[in-house]
Amino acid sequence: MSTPQSAPTLGAHPTGGLNPSRSETRDLLSHGTFDLLVVGGGILGTSVAWHAAQSGLRVAMVDAGDFAGATSSASSKLVHGGLRYLQTGAVKLVAENHHERRVLAKDVAPHLVNPLTFYLPVYRGGPHGAAKLGAGVFAYSMLSAFGDGVGRVVSPARAAADNPALRTEDLKAVAVYGDHQMNDSRVAVMTVRAAVESGAVVLNHAEVTGLRTTGGRVTGADLKDRLDGTEFGVDARLVLNATGPWVDHLRAMEDPGAAPSIRLSKGAHVVLRRKAPWKAAMATPIDKYRITFALPWEDQLLLGTTDEEYTGDPADVRATEADIAQILDEAAFSVRDEHLSRDLITYAFAGLRVLPGGPGDTASAKRETVVTEGRGGMLSVAGGKWTTYRHIGRTVMAKLAELPGRALAEDMEPLDRLPRRVPLPGIASPNAVAHRLLVDHDPGSRMDPLTARHLATHYGALSFDIARLVNEDPSLGERIHPDGPEIWAQVVYARDHEWAVTAEDVLRRRTTLTVRGLDTDEVRSRVEALLAKRA
């Protein structure tokens, strides 16, 4: 395995366990020769970096924006088997998805992945009948070994009692099944942390400006720190292009004549304040292929998604007024109007699905991972979803071991000898963590129960590190905004331990303040002031 030349020591940091500063990280990257440079810190990049570091490779990972700052934090927040895949006959795929879903929920991230009951309403004149959907949800639950109960059909009255927002006009029946959901941004940052704990060196807001070559082979990248303009480079025996919607842009740096390998589909979502409790999510068929979701998420209501071809600049993708109108109109098939008022909207966002190139509409296109090797030896990987992100990481690692003319394989621990269910940092029972946070305080300084629950379900056992910050400085225990559960200690923790360097990193991805509509000018200014103290 390659040995870094005069690189600073990885591991414990001299300032007491804080992440290295950006300048120190740039030194680590520019003075070391790495086995693998992963460009892109989204679903694919973080998973590969994590698995590669576990296998013994010296790994670097960079991202032009924040980790999971684009598509990977703009998902539907679901960890699911893919009910709609059953109608295409993809039984094996659904079974594999269920396996990964349950491993994530039980063994890898029970502190981040939560069970969620789904109602699938069947309306008169809809695209599917009650018998078909009833059989579908039964088969779906059977493929998960009935781990979430038995898929079944319930009466409209029973469903409406659980979800008062459910529209009951022309409702014939409701099919019920189980899946999971998560906060994609939090899963991403925990995966980055897991990669670093396994030895990876990571830097966000670092843009690739060119590829380094030796003898016609890609052997690294030139980069620019987008925060202060510092230019530096990284040498690596192999470069992995995991830049998602930008995958062909980086392929063109390697080979200006490279043909496009992917196409893009935009998926938009809308977040609203909830007016009533939701005991279940709703998945409403719109047509033969598409389902619109209404999901209780982060104490809000998450609606979506759209699915349309996108040909513009990936950096410009956003939820348009037309997207918002479509989402609200489609949600109205099964959600009562008073719950869809525009004055309830707190946030809207859009991301890009990376699909294999080819004919046909995007709604029916296969959601599969595309792996290509360029003429300079750079490996490009694109497409995938959160449910199977660990599996995709292992698949790419198997590909690395098979590449001809590479010495990586002999330096890697074989996949079959690596633990298959390594947990993400902070693994713990959220209920147990929340209880500890509430009782491990003096009576006069008891933590707010909503904050305790929020910390437990977003950090797991790492919540106790945040609680210690509050013990050292009680002012950090104050809520950032009175209408949200987050406290100022989370900003400090994000700055020192989670690579947050901009207000957007904190407000949009390390916390839920933006999606709740609570990122006021005053909040943003105070966050920026706290971030500047580390700089």
N, C-alpha and C positions, 0 to 999 in steps of 0.2 A: 504494500500500500504506500502511496506517496506520502512523504513527510514534509510538512510546511517548513519553509526556510525562514528562520528567525521570526516566526510568528509568535505573538503573545500567547500565553497559556490560556487554554479554554477552561471553562468550569467556574470555580468560585471567583467572584469579582472583588477587587481590593476595597471597594466602598461598602462591602457588607451584603453581598448577595444581589445587588441591583444588576440589571442588564448593563452590558458595556455601553458606553456612549457611542454616538454615530461615528465619531472620528476613530475611536478604538476599533469599532467593527470594520471600518474601511481599512485600517491597518491589517486586521486579521485577514480580510479578503485579498488585499493587494500583495501581501507578503507570503501567502501560502500557495502551494500548488495542490489543487483539489482533484479528487477523483471524479466528482460530479458537480456541475454547476446547473442548478435548476433555475430557469428564468420563468417567473410567474408563481405567485403565492396564493392561488385560488384552490379549488377543490382538488385538482390533479397535482399541482406543484407541492402543496403541503403534504399530501399523502405520500408522494414519491420521496420527498425529502425525509419524512419520518421513517419510512421503511428502509430507505438506503442507509440512513445513519444507524438504524438498528442492525443492519447487516455488516457493519464495520467499515463502510466507505466514508471517506472524508468528504462532506457535503457542504456546499454553499447554496443558498437560495436568495434570490433578489426579486423585487417586484417594482414596477415603475410607479405604482400607487401604493395604497395600503394593502396589507394582507386581506384577501377576500374583499377588496375594495370595489369590485365591479360585479360581474355576473354572480359570483359565489355568495354574495350577501344580498342578492336580489331574487332569491328563490321563493317558492311557496312555503318554505319552512317545514316541509314534510319529510319524514322518513317512512317510506311506504313501499308496499309490494307492487303497486301499479295495477289497480283493478281493471283499467281499460285495456291493458295488454291481453287480458283473457279473451276478448272478442276477436283478436287476431291470431289466437291459437298459441300464443307464446307462454305455454304452461311452465316450461322449464325456467324461463326468465323470471316469471312471477315467484316460483319456488325459491330461486336463488336470491331474489330481492328480499323475500320474507326472511330467509336465513340471515342475511346481513343486517336486516332491520332489527331482528331479535338479539343478535350478538351485540349490536350497538346499544340497545336498550337495557340489556341485562349485564353484560360483561365489560364493555368498553366505556360507555358514557351514560350510566343510569342517572347521573347528576345533571345531564344536559338534554337527554332524550325522554320525552314524556308520552305516556299512552293517551290516545284520543279516540273516542267513539265517533263514528261517522254515520249520519243519516243520508240515505239516498232516496229522495222523494220521487214518487211515480205519479205524474199528473195525467189526466185525461188528455189524449192527443199528443203525448210526449213521444220521444223517439224509441223508447223501450217499454215493454209491458212489465207488470208486477211479477209474473211467473218467471220471466227471463232474468230479471234482476235478482229475484229471490234465489234462483238457482246459481246465479253468478256469485253472490256474496257467500253462499254456502260453500261453493267450490274454492273461493278465495280464502275462506277461513280454514278449509281443509288443507290447502297448500301450506298454511302456516302451522299445521299440526294442531289446530284449534287452540293455539296458545293465547289467543285473544277472545276466546269464546266461540260460539257457533254463529255464523252469519244467518240472519233470520229476517222475517218480515213482521212489522208491527203495525198497529192501526194508526190512522191519522190522529185520533184523540190521544193515544199514548205518546206519540212523538211531539204533539203540540204542548202537552203538559210539561215535557222536558225542555222544549225550546219555544217559548211564547212568541218568538219572532217568526216562526214558521208560517208561511202562507198556506191556508187549508182549503181555499176555494179550488174545486176540481181535483183535490188530492185523493187518490185512490188507495195508496198504501205507501209505506216507508220501509225500505230495506236497510238493515243495520249491519255494520261490520267494524272491525277495529284496526287501527294503524297507529303511527306515532308522529310527533312533531318536535321541533327543536328551534333554537335560535341559531341560525346558520353562522352569523358572525362570531358568536361565542365558541361554537364548535371549531371554527377555523383557527381562532387565536389559541385555543387549547392544543390543537394539533401542531401549530408552530412551536408552542412551548414544549410539546413532547419531542419534536424533532431536535430542538436545541438541547434538551436534557439528554438526548442520545448522541450529541456531539456536533450537530449542524451549526453553521454560522449563517445568520440571516440578516437581511437589511431591506426595509421597505423604502418607498419613495426614491428608488435608485433605478434609473432608466438605462437600458442598453442602447448605446449610440453606435455600436459596431461590433462585429465579431472578429476575434483573433484567429488566425490560421497559421499552421505550420505544415509545410509540404502539401498544401491543398486540403488539409484537414482542419476542421474547426476545433480550436484548443482553448477557447476562453472568450471573454467579452470585454469590451471597453464600456465603462459606465459613467453616468453623471448623477451626482446627488442632486435631486430636484429641489432640495431645501436651501442649500447654500452654493450650488454650482460646482462643488469640488468634483474633479474628474479623476477616475482611478480605473483599474482593471483587475480582472480575475482570470487566472490561468487554471484550466481544468483538462483532464484527459478526455472528458465527454461533456457535451452541453445538451441539456434537455430543454426543449422549447415547450413550455406548458402555459402559454400566454392566452389561452382561451380564444376570444374573438379576434385577437391580434396574431394568431398562430401563423397565418399566411404572410403577415407583415415581416415577421422574423425569418420565415423561410425565404423570403425575397432577399434578405440581407445575405443569406448563404448562397442563393442562386437566383439572380434577377429573372431568370427564365422559368422559374418554378410555376407549375400550373396550380390554380386554386384547389385546395383540398377539402374545403368546408363551405357551408352556407349558414346563414344566421336567421334565427327566428326570435322576434321580440316578444317578451312576456311582461305585461304590466300588472301592477297590483295597487289596490287602494286600502288605506287603513282608516278606520273610523272609531270614534268613541262608542262603547257599548251602552245601550239603553236598558238592557235586560240581561239576566244571567243566561249563559249558553252552556248546557250540559253536554252538548255534542256539536261537532262540526257538521256542515251540510255540503254534500257533493251532488250537484244537480246536472243531469245530462242536458246539453244544449243541442247536440246533434249526434250523429253516429259515433264520432270520434272524440268530441270535446266535452269536458266537464267543467263547470264553474264552481269554485269553492267559496264557502263562507266559513271562516275558521276563527274560533276564539283563540287569540294569541296575544301574549303580553298584556292581558287585561283589556285588549282592544278587539276589534273585529277586522279581520284581514280578508279582503275580497280579491278574487282573480281566478284565472289569469287569461290574458289574450294570447294569441298565437298567430303571428303574421310574419311574412318574410321581411328581413331588414337588410338593406344594401348600403346604408350610410356609414359614417365614421362611428366605430364603436364608442368612442369617447363622448359622442353627442346623444347617446340613447337616453330617453327620458319618457315618463308617462305624459302623454299629450292630453288635451281636453277631449279629443275623440276617444282615446283609450279609457279615460275616466267615465265618459258617458256610456261606452259599451259595457264596461264592468258593472256599473250601477244598473243598467237596463237588464243585463243577464242575471244579476243577483236578484232582481225583482221577480224572477220566475218563482222563487221559493222563499224570499224574505219580504216581510211586510214593509210597506213604503216608509212608515215612520222611523224605521231603523236604518234607512238609506238616505236620509236628508243630507244635503251637501254641507250644511253647517256642522255636521258631525265629523267631517273629514279632517284628519290630522296630518296625513302624509300620503304621497303617492310615489311609486318608484317603478323602474323598469330594468330588466336585464336581458341578456342575449343568450339564447340556447345555441350551442355549437352543434350542428348537425352534419352528417356526411354529405358531400356534394352529390348531386344527382337530380333527376326529374321528380315531379310530383309536388303536392302542396306540403307545407311544413307540418301541418297538424297530424298527417299520417306518416311522416318520416320516422325512421327508426332512431331511438335515442341510444346510440352506440358510440363507443370510443374509437377514434381513428388514430392509428399509429403509423408514422411514415419516417423513413430515413433519407436525409438529403445527400447530395453528392459530396458534400464536405464532411459527412459523418454525423451531422447534428440529428438527434432524434426528436421528432415532434409528436406530441400527443394532444388530442383535443376531444372534447365531448365527454359526457358523464354526468352523474348526479350524486347528491350527498348520500343517498341510501347505500350506494355501492362504492363509495370513495376508497374504503380500505381495500376492497377487492381490486379496484383499478390500480392502486399503488403496487399491489403484489404482482399484477399482470405486467406492469411496466418493468418491475424488477426482474421478472422472468425473461423479458425481452432483452434487458441489459446483459444478462448472463449468456444469452445465445448469440449476441452480435459477433460476427467473425472478425478476427484480427484485433480483438480487444483483450487487454489483460485484466479488465474489471472483474471478470468471473472468478479468477483465482484469488482475488482479494476479498470477495464477498462471502459471507456466511450463507450457505445454501438455504433457500427459502424454507425447505422442509425441516430445517433445524432451528428456525426462528419461532418464538412463541406466536401463536396465531391470534390471540385475544389480548394483546397488550392494552391495558386501560389508559385512558387519557388522564392527565394530571387532575387531581382533586376528586378522584372517584370516591364516592360516599353516598349514603342514603340522604337525599335532601331533607326528609322529615327529621332524621337524627341531627343533621347539621343545624337546621332551623331551631330545634329544641335547645341544642347547646348554646347557640347564639343568644337565646332568650334567657337562659338560666345562669350562664357564666358571666353575670354582671352584678354589680352592686345594685340594690333595690332602687337607688336614686338615679341610676344611669342605664336603666333597662332599654334594650334596643327596640325600636318600633317593630311590631310583628310583621308588618308588610315588608319592611326592609330586610328583616331576617329571612323571610321566605324568598324574597327576590335574590338575595345573596346566595342562599343555599341552592337555588335552581339555576344559577348562572356561573357559580364558581366551585360548588361542591365544598370539599374540605379546605380549599384555598380561602374560603370565606374567613377563616380564623386569622389569616394574615391581614385581611382588611380590618377585622375587629381589633387587632393589635395596634394598627395605625390610629384607630379611634381612642384606644386606651392611652396612647402617647399624646394625642392631641384631640381632646373632646370636640373641638370645633369641626373636625372632619366627620363627625357623626351627624351633622346637620344635613337635612335633605337639600339636594341641589335645587329642586323646584318643589313647592308644597304639594303639587298634584301628582308627583311621581315618587317611587320608592327609593331611587338612587341617592346615595350620600357622597359627600366630597372626598371621602377616603378612596372611593372607586377611581376618581380622576388621578389621584396620586399613584394609586396602584397601577393604573393603565399606563401612566407615564414611566414608572420605574421598572415595571415587570412585564408589560405587554406591548412595548414598541409603539405606543401612541405618541405622535409628535405634532399632530394638528388637532384643532378643535373638532373637525369632522371625524377624525379617527375615534375620538372619545364619544362624541354625541351620537354619531350614526352607527358605530360598530362595537365599541367596548361597552356602551350602555344603550338604553332604549329611549333616551330623551328625545331624539329627533322623531322617531316613529310615533311617539306620544304627542307630538306637537309642542314640546316643552323647551325647545332650544331657543329661548328668547335671546335678545341682544345682550341683556345683563348676564344671563347664564353663560353665553359664549365668551364674553369678555373675561369673566372670572376663570373659566376653563383655560383660556389662552394665558392668563396671568400665572396660573399654577403650572402649566406646561413650560413656560419660560424659565421657571425656577430651576428646572433640571438642565436646561441648555446653558 
